[in-house]
Amino acid sequence: MSRAELLALLRELDDPERLERPLHYDPAATGLAFGGLVRRLEADFGVPCESEQDTGDSSEYGRVRGPADATVCGTRIVVCVSKFGSLAEVCADDLGAFLSTDEAR
């Protein structure tokens, strides 16, 4: 996705009346997609991944954690999934502790 496309998407999803979820949020569909992500990460890492979902009062649907001993760099991977479309944040170990992907590696 280009920078312009990403900015357009973020503007489309920005709604001061709906801070926690978009207008047409489908929790069942999001739950299915999240479950698929957990299964995919567990298959890719070859180990069970800790997950939590549908946290209240949050625009975040859930998190999946890939254990440190299953990664090449020995650092836990955390994937935070949004209730807004298919947006996600991927972090190395400590959320927000790195300024770039290269720094996290």
Secondary structure by P-SEA (a helix, b strand, c coil): ccaaaaaaaaaaacccccccccccccaaaaaaaaaaaaaaaaaaacbbbbbcccccccccccccccccccccccbbbbbbbbccccbbbbbcccccccccccccc
